[in-house]
C-alpha cells in the first residue's frame, strides 16, 4: 500500500451526498460577463451549492457559460447524482490550468482560430497579455509576418540602425548643399589621379556603394514595415472585414485540437449525465423534478413553473437591442440555416436542431428553420452569449420583415448591452435570495479584494466608486483614455445603476481583478497559477455570500443552518423599497383617470370600447374594479394619511418603469 499523499488539497471539498441543502432552500444566481476571468465561477458555485439548491441561473458571456454548467449540474442533482458538481465544476479550474502540448495552458488551447487567422489571434493575445505592450506586439508581428523571424528581426534592427546613420548623413549632406556627393566625387577623382587604374576602379566602386548604402538604408526597414502592413491588412480584411468578424468559431479546427464550444458541449453533457447525442435542452431543465411550485391555491394557473430556469443574454446587432435566450413568446421568431450553423456547433447539436425544426415552407430556397424555444440546446444559447467581439465570430440568425422577407441578424456578446443582468429573476418580495457575482477592476486603495456593499443610509453615491486620485487611479492623460471611458459608460451605465440600489447591492459579491494582470478578462496567456488563484477568489466569494445569508451551526449542533438576520433584513428592505417606489409612481392616478384635461375619463373610454365589441361585459367590469383598486391604493399610499415614512430610508430610492421585453 502506498503512503498517503502529503500534497495539500487545492480547491474546495466535494459535495457530500448525505449533507445536501434541505428541501425548499433555493437561491437564484446571476453572473457577470468576461472571458478568461470566468474561471472564478466554478468554485463559487460549489460553495453556494453546498447550502442552496439552484432554481434560476442567468448570466452573460462567460457568465452564461458558468450558468449553463450550473444548470446542468443542478439538473443532475435533481436526479440523485452529484457528478456535475463534484466531477465537472470542481475539476474545471485544475483542468484549465494544466500545461498543454500545444503550448500554454489547457485554457489557451481552447481558442482555436479559423484557417489563416492564427497570426491575428497571436497578435490579439500579445496585445492583451501582461507583457509590455509594444514589445509584445512587435514580437508577435515579427514572428508571424516575417520569414525566418530569428534572422529577419536582428537584420531589421541592424538595418534600422544603419538607416538612421544614413539618414543623418543624408540630412547633413543636404544641409551642406550637397557636401556628401561632392566629397564622394572629390575622393573618386583623387583615386583616379593618384592610384593605379585597377585600384582606382575598386576605390570608386566602394565609395559609390557606401554612398548608396547611406542613402538607401533608411528605405530597407520601411520595406520590411510595408511588407508587414500589407500582410496584416490582408488578414484583417479577410477575417475581420467580412461576415462574422471574428477569429474563432468556437469549434476545433483541423489538427485535432478541440475548440471552446466542443469543450463546453462535453462539459454540459457530462454535468447533466446525458450522452453527447442527447443535448441538454431548456425544456429538460424546466421539467426536472424537485423544483418549487409557487402557484397560489385557487389562482387558476395550470402550467407548472420552470423547475430550473436558465436565462442568458445576447445582443442582436442588426436590430440594435439585447435579446434573451431561450426566446419568449413576445420576443419574436428567429431562424437559422443549417449550412451556417455547421461552422459553429458540433454535429450532435446540428442534428438535434434540424430534427426539432423542419424547413420553413414560406421560403424554401433560403433553407430557414425556426430556432426552437424549449427544445433549444443549452450550449447554443451559451455560445450566442459568448460571442466576444473579434475573439469569437458573431453568429448569424434570421428574422422576417413585416412583409415576410427574411434578413440576417448578427448576434454578438451578451455583455454589449447588459453585462450583469442582476434584474433577471427579481420578484417584488423574494421567497429566496437572488445572488450576484460581479467582477470589477476598481477598488478603494488598501481595500479588500472581496466585498459586499451594505444597504445603509450613509452609503456613498456609488457602491464601488471610481478610485480616488492615487497610484491606481484611471488616467485621463490623452484622448484615447477619454474615449475609452465614454464607451465603457455607454455599455455599463445600466448595470452600474442597478447595483447601486438598496435591495440589490447587499446581495452582490464584488471580486476585484487587477486590470494590469487580467487585462479585462482577455488575457489568454494566463498561467496555471493565475487560473487557480482566480478560482480560489471565487471560492472565497461563495463562502462570503453564504456567511452573509445563513447562520452556520456550531460543529456540535444538530440543527442545519438557518437564515441570517441579513436575509430577513433584505426581505424587509425589498418590501419597503417597492412600497416607496410604488408610492411615487401611482401618485396622481385618480386625478388623471377622472379629471384629465383635454382627455376622456377612463370610465367613458371603457364604455365606448365595450360598445364597439372590443371588450366583453366581464372584461369591462374587471377593468373597472382594477381602476377602483388602484385609486384606493393611491389613497392608502399617500404619505399624509396611512403610510409612515421610514426613519432611515436607504438611498438611492428605486423607481418603477415599464420596458419592452428582451
Secondary structure, DSSP 8 states (H G I E B T S, - for coil): ------S---S-----TTS---TT-EEEEEE---SGGGGGHHHHHHHHHTT-EEEEEEEETHHHHHHHHHHHHHHHHHTT--HIIIIIIHHHHHHHHSB-TTSSBHHHHT----TT-HHHHHHHHHHHSSS-HHHHHHHHHHHHHSTTHHHHHHHHHHHHHHHHHHHHHHHHHHHTTSHHHHHHHHHHHHHHHHS-HHHHHHHHHHHHHHHHHHHHHHHHHHHHHHHHHHHHHHHHHHHHSSSS-EEE-SS--TTS---HHHHHHHHHHHHHT--TTS--BHHHHHT-TT------TT----S---SSEEEEEEEETTTTEEEEES--TTS---EEEHHHHTTTS-HHHHHHHHHHS-B-STTGGGTEEE--STT-BHHHHHHHHT--TEEE--EEEEEE-TTS-EEEEEEE-GGGT-S--TTTT--SS-SS-EEEEEEES---TT--SEEE----TT--SSTT----SSTTS----SHHHHHHHHHHHHHHHHHHHHHTSTTTGGGEEEEE--HHHHGGGT-TT--HHHHHHHHHHHHHHHHHHHHHHEE---TT--S--EE-HHHHHHHHHHHHHHHHHHHHHHTTHHHHHHH-TTS--HHHHHHHHHHTTSS-HHHHHHHHHHHHHHHHHHHHT-TTTT----SS--SS----------
